[in-house]
Amino acid sequence: MPKLKTHKGAQKRFSISGTGKILRTRGPKSHLRRNKAKAMKRLLASKAPLFKGDKKRIQRIIPYGV
């Protein structure tokens, strides 16, 4: 069976944690950043776990992890 290709856009946006969970980057990080509170900017800088409904679809386009 041939090797599967990794979707390069997804590879840049998602990462795999040490326990195997898929992590996603958070949303409006750079737009109007000066107006956001420091706590909000710290929250947006961290990664969040992926939603359950998206897990199967993202695993298919990142077959070997990131």
N, C-alpha and C positions, 0 to 999 in steps of 0.2 A: 504494500500500500504506500502511495506517495506521501511525502511530508506535507503537512498542512501549513498554509501561509498565515502569518500573524497580521492582523489589521493594524497598521502603523499608527493611525489616529487614536485607536483605542489603547495601544501600548503606551502612548504618551499620557493618556488621561487616567488610566487605572493602574493600580499596583496590588501586589499580593502581600498580605501580612505574614508574619512568621507562623501563625496558626492556620494559614490557608484561606483566610477571608479575603474577598476582593474589596479594595478600598477605592473610593472615588474622590475627586477633588470637589471642593464646594463652589457654589455658584458665583454671585456677583462680587468678585474679589477686587477688581481694579477700577471699576466704574464708580466715579464720585467718592473716591477713597478718603479724601480729606474730611468729608462730612460725617463719616462713620465713627462710632465710638471705638476706643482702643480695645475694649473687650470683644466687640464685634469683629474687629480686624484679626485678633488672635484666634477667634473661633473659625473664621474663614480660612486661615492659614493651615489649619489642621485638616486631616483627611477623615472622611466619614465612611462607615460601612455601606456597601451597595444594598439597594432595595431587593427584597426577595424575588419580586416579579421580574427583575432584570437580570438575575444571576445566570440563568441558563443561556440567555442570548449573548451575554458578555463572555462567558466561558467558551462559547463556540468561536468567537472571533479572536480570543487570546488562548489558543490551545495549549501553549507551553508555559503559561504564566508570563510574568513581566520581569 
